[in-house]
């Protein structure tokens, strides 16, 4: 069975014409030969310009194709009290009861080890849900932030050992190489990968560190150095998840 863990629906751009509805998604799955898709949310964070893609939208859409679509939920760490003391259990309990199997796509413009983030991550793990996150260390746009070498992500992995964190996004995949130019940490670095990067180190050290190959960031991280990329895929194959929204050539990797 082929399961895509990073699918989206909703208004994914600034124009109404850029809306992808649930039927469009299932049609794409049929074309690609994908049996099931995990549909991620986007609209819970104010930084994201995506619309019609919050948890309620996703649950309702997935209910139309229950044998094909798996809903993910999303909660902003600032929701409610905007405090590291916020109890999210009532929401998590409801979402799990309604069929949600994970949380994502987590992409607030916050530091990864912000106490409000760690509070949410810890509680999500208590409900047995993985978290797919986007990391983008630019000041603007969306995506969690971290310093060079991803120490804040490592802090989260240590403090939330029962929570599987699935890495995605430009900064995460840029850190597959040890020598990331500072001005390219939120972009798509090219050229050979220098072994010893933060991504490999964290994958080797923490069982709750997984990686998401989706979009241009994952594609670039794996294909920029073919030899290293193939070795990475082989070493961590049991903790790598694959997407639908990737360049068609990605299936050749």
Buried (B, 14 or more C-beta within 10 A) or exposed (E): EEEBBBBBBBBBEEEEEEBBBBEEBBEBBEEBEBEBBBBBBBBBBEBBBBBBBBBBBBBEBBEEBEEBBBBBBBBBBBBBEEEBEBEBEEBBEEBBEBBBBBBBBBBBBBBBBBEBBBBBBBBBBEBEBBBBBBBBBBEEBBBBBBBEBBEBBBBBBEBBEEBBBBBBBBBBBBBBBBEBEEEBBBBBBEEEBEBEBBBBBBBEEBEBBBBBBBBBBBBBBBBBBEEBBEBBEEEBEEBBBBBBBBEEEBEEB
